Amino acid sequence: MTAGEDFSPPLQEYSGLPRGPLSERMPGQAVIEELLASHQLDPPRGRLGRLFGVRPLGVETTPWYWGALGELEVGRILGSLGPEWTVLHAVPVGNRSSDIDHVVIGPSGIFTLNTKRHAGQSVWTAKGTFLVAGKRQPYIRNSVYEADRAAKLLSAAVGRDLRASAGIVIVGAKSVTVKEKHQTVAVLTPRQLVRWLTRRSPVLTPQQVAIISAAAVRPETWKRNPPVLQVPGLVASEFAALGRIIDQARRRRIGWALAMLLTAFGLLSGVLPTLLAGSLLSP
């Protein structure tokens, strides 16, 4: 489809950027829902555990939390796009619990974004190869599949052939090295994201953006039998409450560590002078 191409008459009734069930979902909502469900299986902390700041998340639950933080950061960045853009988060797709982290529709096209948080690690990519701390990851292949799937589903919904571009947004990495660009998948840092989206030549008219967005916000576009969606406000509230518990535990661990250091420093500062004095006065 090219800019200015007409759609069928029934779809031309749409004007402006519509809102629907999927437009209300918060960034990272699918990951947060998995986190909250998984956290129910974490062993509860006892009184001493809470006192000493034992981590409230288990080994299997922690990656969900970090993943949610990454998607929230990317969501905040996408929130800076202008009103001519439609941004959807955590779009349920397929027959299982899969979702697309972010679907973005605007003048420069349709985009599927996959957020990956790799705090403090080195990322290296060249064409179809993607390494995190030297370990190969299937991110390129998955992103190609995700964009193709989104284009196919949206095309069926609007009755025109559409294309979608794929992006992988790397959050928190120590370094991101793109040795050689992939033909269809862009590997980006958060700082590069908005420029990558907005500096392209326009390919969709405002009417086309509105029509595609009207299809994209409908859960039925993405899944034959869409699930009952949880209320974003409730999910956000539970996540915020969990975040406060995590932050409190971290502060307590830091407090105990500082207390131990100060205690050790105090003991050394009192003992060393005594030992030195004794050695100097001894015959």
N, C-alpha and C positions, 0 to 999 in steps of 0.2 A: 504494500500500500504506500502511496506517495502523498505528500502534502497537497491538499486541495481535492483529493479524490472523494467523490460522494459516497455515502452509505445508502442503504435501502431506506425508503421513506419512513417506515415506522420508527427507526432509530434516530431520524433527524429531529424528532420531537424534543430530544434532550437538549438542555442549554445550561451552561454553567457546570461546575464540578460537583457531581452528586455525592451524597453521603449515604452510607449503608452500614450494615452490621460489621463488616470487616474494617471500615474506616475508623471505628471506635477502639480497635484493639491497640494496646500499648506496646511499645518496643519490647521485644523479648518475652512477650506474654506466654508463648508456648513453652519456652525454657523455664520461665518462672513457675508455671503450673506443674511441670515435671519436678522442679526443685521442691516445691511445697509438698507434693505427694511423696517424694522420696524422703524428705525430712521427717515425715511421720514414722518412718521405719528406723530412724537414727536412735541409738540408745539414749535415753534421757540422762542429763547430767544431774548428779547428786548435789547436795548442799556444798560440799567441799569443791566439787568441780566448778560450780558457779562462782564460789569465792575466789578460786585461783585462776579463773578465766579459761577453763578448758574449752577448746573449740566446740561449738554446738553442732557443727556440720561433720558428717562422717566422710570417709574417703570417697565413697561413691557419689555423695551429694555435693561435695565441694566444686567439682567441675561445672555443675549446673549453675552454681552461684556466679562463678567467674564468667561463664558464658552469658548469663543475664546482664552482668555489668557491661560487657562488651557491646551487646545489642542496644542497651540503653544509651550508651555513649554515641553510637552511630545514629540512633533515633533522634537524639538531641541535635546532631549536625544536620540531619535531613529536615528537621523542623525549621531550619533557616531558609529553606527554599520558598520561593514566592507563591502567591495564590494560584498561579497557573499550573502548579504541580499537584498531583495526587500521590500521596505516600501511604502505603499500607504496610503493616507490620505483622509478623507471625501469621502468615496466610496459610491456613490448613489446606493441604493438597494431597491427592492420591488416596489410596485405600487404607493406609495405615495412619500412624500419628505424625507423618512427615509434615513439615511446614517450610515455607520460604521466608527467610528472615525479614526481607524488605522487598516490596514491589514498588517501583517508582515509575510514574507515567507523567510525561511532560512534553514540551515542544520538541525536545531533541530525541524523543523516542520512549521505548519501554525498557525497563531495566530490572533485573533480579540481582539482589545483593546478598552475599553470604558473609556474615561477620564471623571472624575468628580471632579470639583473644589468646595471645601467646606472650604473657608478661615476661619481660627480661630475656626472651629467647631470640635467636637469630633465624631469620627467614630468608631463604634463597629460592629463586624460581627462574626457570628458563623454559619457554614454550610449555610443554605438557608436564614438566617436572616441577614438583613443589616439595621443598625440604624445610622441616622445622627442627632446629637443633640437629641437623644431619639426618633426620628420619623422614622417609618419603611419606607424603600424605596424598589422598585422592581428591584434593580440593578442586583441581582444574577439571577433571572428568565430571565430578559431581555438579560443578557450576554450569558446564555446558549442557548437561542433562536438564538441570533446573530451568535454564533460560529457554531451551527448546520446548519443554513441557508447558511453561507459562505461555509461550507464543501460540502453541497448538490449542490450548484451552481458551485463550482470549479470542483467537481467530474463529473458533467454533461459536463463541458467544456473540460476536458481532457480524459474522458472515463475510469476513474479508481476511485475506492472508496477512498476518502480522509477523514482525520479527522482534525479538527481545535480545538485548545485550546483557552479558553477565559481568559482574564485578565481585571480587573478593576483597573485603576490607579487613586489614590486619590491625588489631588494636593492641597497644602496649608492648610491642616487640622491641628488643634492643636494637635491631637493625632489620631493614627490609631491602634486599638486593634483587632487583629485576635484571637478570643478566641478558635475557632475550624475551621480548614480549610475546605472549600467546596471540594467535590470530584473532580469537573471539572473546577471550577472557582477560579483563584488566585486573591487575593486582595493585591495590591502593592502600595508602595510609589514610587515616581520618582527615588529615589536612588536605589531601589531594581530592577527596571525594566530590565536594560541591563543584569544584572547577571541572572535573571530569564530566560531570553531568551537564553543566550549563554552558561550557565553551564549545559544544558541538553545534553544527548547523541545524536549524529547525527542519524536522521531517514530518511533524504533525501540526495540523491547524488547531486552534482552540476548540472547534466543534469536534474534531476527531479525538482530541484528548478527553473531552467530556463524555463522548460515546463509549470509548474504551474504559474510562473510569467507572461509568455506570454499570458496565459488565463486571469490572474487577471487584467492586465492593460487595457483590452478591456471592455468598458462600456456595451457591449452587453452581457457579461458574467453575469452581476449583474441585469440588467433590460431588459425586453423584448423590451420596447420602450424607450431607454435611452434619457434623456433630452439633450438639447444643453448646453454644459458646458461653463461657463464663463471663460474668460481668467484670469488665476491666477495673472498675473502681475497687471492687472487693479484692481482686488479685493484687492490685497495687498496695492496698492497705495491709494485706497479710505479708507481702514482701517487705514493706517498710518496717513492719514490726519485727520481722526476722532480722533485717539489717541492723536494727537498733540492738538486738541481742548479740549479734556478731561483733558490732563495734564495741559494745560494753565489755565483752570477753577479751577483745584485743587490748583495750585500754588497761584492763586488769593484769593481763600478762606483762604488758610494758611496765606497769606500776610495780609489780613484784620483781621484775628484772632489775629495775632501777634501785629498788630497795636493797636487793642483794648486793649490787655493786657498791652502793653507799656503805652498806655494812662491812663489806670486805675492805673498802678503802679506809674506813674508820679503824678497823682492827689493824691493818697494816701500818697506818700512820701512828698508831699508839705503840705497836710492838716493835717496829723497826728502830725507832730512836732508843728504846730501852736496850735492845740487843747491841746496838752500836756503842752506846754508852758503856755497857758492861764489857765489851771487848776492849775498849780503850783503857778502862780502869784496871783490867785484870793484869796481874804480874807477868 
